[in-house]
Amino acid sequence: MKIAVYGANGYTGRLVVAELARRGIDLVLVGRDIERLRKAAAGTEARAAGVDDTAALAGAFHDCDAVINCAGPFSVSGEAVVRAAIRAGRHYVDISGEQLYLKRIHDTFAQEATNAGVTVVPGVNDDGLPSDLIAHLAARRVSPVAELVIALDLARSGAAPSRGTLRSALANIGTFTGGGLTYRDGDWRPDVPALRTSIAFPAGTGPAPVARFPLPGVVTVPRHVSARHVEGVVRTELVAAFSAVTPEVVDSVPDGPSEDGRRAGRWTVMAEATGQDGRSARGVVSGPDTYGSTAVIAVESARRLVAGGAEPGVLAPAQAYDPIGFLDFLTEHGATWAVEVGPAPRTGPGLT
Ligand SMILES: NC(=O)c1ccc[n+]([C@@H]2O[C@H](COP(=O)([O-])OP(=O)(O)OC[C@H]3O[C@@H](n4cnc5c(N)ncnc54)[C@H](OP(=O)(O)O)[C@@H]3O)[C@@H](O)[C@H]2O)c1
C-alpha cells in the first residue's frame, strides 16, 4: 500500500507522515514546494505539484493507492486536489474542518467519484469522523429521530490552535460569526436558531452555555441519519475565540502546539438524539491530542479505503466505515466512547 500526502510539510501533514511511517505504510510527499517538502522529511520521496495544475497533481498521485490531503484552507485549494485524485483513480480523504467546503465536495463530486470507482471521504479529523460515527450510533437507538445536537468540547491546556487552523478559520470567518449551517426539514440553512442554549459536557460540573458553530457533522450526519433537525454547538467562549480571528492573530501564533502541549489537550464530541417518540440517546467520544489524533484518524481512514473498500462516491465517515469498528480502533489510541439511552438533561426551546 502506498499513500500520497498532499501538504505533507505542514504542521499536521508532518504528523500524518510520521504516523504512516510508524505503521510501516509506504508514502510519497506531495506539495507545491519541493524544498519545503524535502526539509520536512529528508530521505522520503517528494513530488512537487501545485493546485493550479490538475495534470501534474494527478501525475503525482498516479502510483499511489490513496491521497491524504492536509493542505488547508481547503476552501481555497481542496477542490483541485479532490479533482486530481479522482482523475488519477485514487481514493481520497482530507482533514478539513471547513463546513461549507465539506458540503461543496459532497454536492459537487458524487457522480464523478462514482463513475471513476473512487471513494472520497472529506473531513476525517478528531472532530468530523468521531462525531459522524457516534451520531450514527446514538440516532440508531432512538430512530426515527426528530432532533440531533452535535457538540464539540476542546480542552487545550493553554496551547493555541495551529496557525493553519486559524488561517482556515479566517478564510471561513463568516461561518464562525454566523454559526454556520443547520439541517432542517430536508435542507441546510444558515438562519435557523439553535435549539440548545446550554449543554452538560461530560467533563463539566453542570450545563454550560453553548451557541451554534459550523461543525462538520451537521453536513455529514443527515446523509445517513434521517432527522428533522441537526445542529452543531460549542461553548460560547470557543465561538467568541474563532469569531475574533484576524490576520494579526494568525501571524502571532507558532505553526502548532509543542508536543507536550498537544498531548496535554483533549477533545470530546457528543451527539444527543431525540426520537420522534421523545426517547433520547447520548453518544460521547473523547480522546487525547487533537492534532495527533487527527493524524491517526486520517491514516486509518485512508488505509481502510484501500484495504477494505467502500462504495465509490463521496461518503460521510459512517457510510464508508463500520462505526463501532472504527471507534474501537480509536480506543487503542487513548480514546473512549459510549452510547447511553435515557432522558438527556436539556435546556432550550426544542422542536415545534
Ligand atoms: N479538527 C479539525 O478540524 C482539524 C484538525 C487538524 C487539522 N485541520 C485542518 O488541517 C489544515 C492544515 O492545518 P495545519 O496546521 O497543518 O496547517 P499548516 O501548517 O499551515 O500547513 C498547511 C499545508 O498546506 C499547504 N498549502 C496551503 N495552501 C496551499 C495551496 N494553495 N496550494 C498548495 N499547498 C497549500 C502548505 O504548503 P506551503 O508550506 O507550501 O505553504 C502546507 O503544507 C487546516 O485547514 C486545519 O484547519 C483541521
Ligand as a Chemical Component Dictionary entry (heavy atoms), coordinates in Angstrom:
data_LIG
# 
_chem_comp.id                   LIG 
_chem_comp.type                 NON-POLYMER 
_chem_comp.pdbx_formal_charge   0 
_chem_comp.three_letter_code    LIG 
# 
loop_
_chem_comp_atom.comp_id 
_chem_comp_atom.atom_id 
_chem_comp_atom.alt_atom_id 
_chem_comp_atom.type_symbol 
_chem_comp_atom.charge 
_chem_comp_atom.model_Cartn_x 
_chem_comp_atom.model_Cartn_y 
_chem_comp_atom.model_Cartn_z 
_chem_comp_atom.pdbx_ordinal 
LIG N1  N1  N 0  -10.363 19.151 13.773 1  
LIG C1  C1  C 0  -10.082 19.837 12.692 2  
LIG O1  O1  O 0  -10.963 20.496 12.122 3  
LIG C2  C2  C 0  -8.675  19.837 12.164 4  
LIG C3  C3  C 0  -7.625  19.201 12.829 5  
LIG C4  C4  C 0  -6.344  19.281 12.284 6  
LIG C5  C5  C 0  -6.118  19.997 11.105 7  
LIG N2  N2  N 1  -7.176  20.598 10.489 8  
LIG C6  C6  C 0  -7.004  21.401 9.263  9  
LIG O2  O2  O 0  -5.885  20.953 8.522  10 
LIG C7  C7  C 0  -5.357  22.035 7.773  11 
LIG C8  C8  C 0  -3.868  22.086 7.949  12 
LIG O3  O3  O 0  -3.543  22.573 9.221  13 
LIG P1  P1  P 0  -2.007  22.782 9.604  14 
LIG O4  O4  O 0  -1.971  23.308 10.974 15 
LIG O5  O5  O -1 -1.253  21.553 9.284  16 
LIG O6  O6  O 0  -1.607  23.936 8.560  17 
LIG P2  P2  P 0  -0.180  24.394 8.028  18 
LIG O7  O7  O 0  0.893   24.016 8.977  19 
LIG O8  O8  O 0  -0.327  25.827 7.657  20 
LIG O9  O9  O 0  0.044   23.526 6.705  21 
LIG C9  C9  C 0  -0.701  23.785 5.552  22 
LIG C10 C10 C 0  -0.134  22.968 4.403  23 
LIG O10 O10 O 0  -0.954  23.227 3.274  24 
LIG C11 C11 C 0  -0.163  23.689 2.203  25 
LIG N3  N3  N 0  -0.940  24.651 1.432  26 
LIG C12 C12 C 0  -1.686  25.675 1.910  27 
LIG N4  N4  N 0  -2.273  26.335 0.903  28 
LIG C13 C13 C 0  -1.888  25.712 -0.236 29 
LIG C14 C14 C 0  -2.147  25.937 -1.607 30 
LIG N5  N5  N 0  -2.936  26.944 -2.037 31 
LIG N6  N6  N 0  -1.577  25.117 -2.507 32 
LIG C15 C15 C 0  -0.791  24.102 -2.114 33 
LIG N7  N7  N 0  -0.484  23.841 -0.821 34 
LIG C16 C16 C 0  -1.039  24.642 0.103  35 
LIG C17 C17 C 0  1.044   24.327 2.850  36 
LIG O11 O11 O 0  2.091   24.378 1.921  37 
LIG P3  P3  P 0  3.249   25.509 1.979  38 
LIG O12 O12 O 0  4.116   25.143 3.145  39 
LIG O13 O13 O 0  3.913   25.378 0.664  40 
LIG O14 O14 O 0  2.548   26.825 2.197  41 
LIG C18 C18 C 0  1.289   23.350 3.994  42 
LIG O15 O15 O 0  1.962   22.224 3.527  43 
LIG C19 C19 C 0  -6.119  23.280 8.237  44 
LIG O16 O16 O 0  -7.144  23.556 7.311  45 
LIG C20 C20 C 0  -6.703  22.859 9.563  46 
LIG O17 O17 O 0  -7.877  23.570 9.890  47 
LIG C21 C21 C 0  -8.433  20.521 10.982 48 
# 
loop_
_chem_comp_bond.comp_id 
_chem_comp_bond.atom_id_1 
_chem_comp_bond.atom_id_2 
_chem_comp_bond.value_order 
_chem_comp_bond.pdbx_ordinal 
LIG N1  C1  SING 1  
LIG C1  O1  DOUB 2  
LIG C1  C2  SING 3  
LIG C2  C3  SING 4  
LIG C2  C21 DOUB 5  
LIG C3  C4  DOUB 6  
LIG C4  C5  SING 7  
LIG C5  N2  DOUB 8  
LIG N2  C6  SING 9  
LIG N2  C21 SING 10 
LIG C6  O2  SING 11 
LIG C6  C20 SING 12 
LIG O2  C7  SING 13 
LIG C7  C8  SING 14 
LIG C7  C19 SING 15 
LIG C8  O3  SING 16 
LIG O3  P1  SING 17 
LIG P1  O4  DOUB 18 
LIG P1  O5  SING 19 
LIG P1  O6  SING 20 
LIG O6  P2  SING 21 
LIG P2  O7  DOUB 22 
LIG P2  O8  SING 23 
LIG P2  O9  SING 24 
LIG O9  C9  SING 25 
LIG C9  C10 SING 26 
LIG C10 O10 SING 27 
LIG C10 C18 SING 28 
LIG O10 C11 SING 29 
LIG C11 N3  SING 30 
LIG C11 C17 SING 31 
LIG N3  C12 SING 32 
LIG N3  C16 SING 33 
LIG C12 N4  DOUB 34 
LIG N4  C13 SING 35 
LIG C13 C14 SING 36 
LIG C13 C16 DOUB 37 
LIG C14 N5  SING 38 
LIG C14 N6  DOUB 39 
LIG N6  C15 SING 40 
LIG C15 N7  DOUB 41 
LIG N7  C16 SING 42 
LIG C17 O11 SING 43 
LIG C17 C18 SING 44 
LIG O11 P3  SING 45 
LIG P3  O12 DOUB 46 
LIG P3  O13 SING 47 
LIG P3  O14 SING 48 
LIG C18 O15 SING 49 
LIG C19 O16 SING 50 
LIG C19 C20 SING 51 
LIG C20 O17 SING 52 
# 
